Amino acid sequence: MLAVIDYGGGNLGSLCSALERRGARFTLTDDADAVAAADAAILPGDGAFGATMRALEGRGLGDAIRAVIGAGKPFLGICVGMQLLYERSDEHGEHRGFGAFAGSIERFRRAPRVPHMGWNELERVGEHPFTKGLENGAYAYFLHGYRAEIGVETVAASEHGERFTAIAARGNVMGTQFHPEKSQSTGALLLDNFLRIAAA
């Protein structure tokens, strides 16, 4: 079973609708034991890094996420959910993430405006089953003021005054800085790829 993690925030409605359109079997849950026992998990994110991490830890979901990742089960983080997969963030203070990806989340330095909101092109810079079939120059919908620099886990980049990580993936762990559930055909392709990975 696929678990969609409910920590009291995140863009749950549109994500669940997108999964339902794909015919996915999933459960929306805030139960740590259910998340840890799931075959795969998705962490949608909305809001600040530190507040989201506190909400997860307060519900026991932080350890459940670590268990899923550590067991090699497919895991997808969306927006702030992806940012939490990095080692740290300086958003409103210093905060530690799950450390599945190397690097830190920092505010845009050279962006024409913050937050970065709207449609932007994706640049393929690496390979992973999660991005199979993704065309270079495909568009995705972003809404964020903090970003990860290009790093070893970056498989797609985008630019908003500076290049940043749009998709990160390594092994069983995947993340999108943008919202696939709002990114039309681009998001549908990625969600389909994740569901295939989860079912394998």
Secondary structure, DSSP 8 states (H G I E B T S, - for coil): -EEEE-SS-S-HHHHHHHHHHTT--EEEE--HHHHHHSSEEEEE--S-HHHHHHHHHHTTHHHHHHHHHHTT--EEEETHHHHTTSSEE-TTS-EE---SSSSEEEE-SS-SSSSEEEEEE-EE-S--GGGTT--TT-EEEEEESEEE-S-TTEEEEEESSSEEEEEEEETTEEEESS-GGGSHHHHHHHHHHHHHHHH-
